[in-house]
C-alpha cells in the first residue's frame, strides 16, 4: 500500500475555504432562527 502522507486526500479543500463554508451555513441557520423568533422586526 502506498503512503498517504505525500498525497493527503484533504488537499482538495483549502481549510480556510471549508471554514468559510461552515460558518456561512451557521450564519444562515442563525438568520433563519432569528426570523422565526422575531418575525416582526426584521432588519433585512
Secondary structure, DSSP 4 states (H G I P E B T S, - for coil): ---SSSS-GGGGS-HHHHHHHHHHHHHHHHHHHHHHH-SSS---
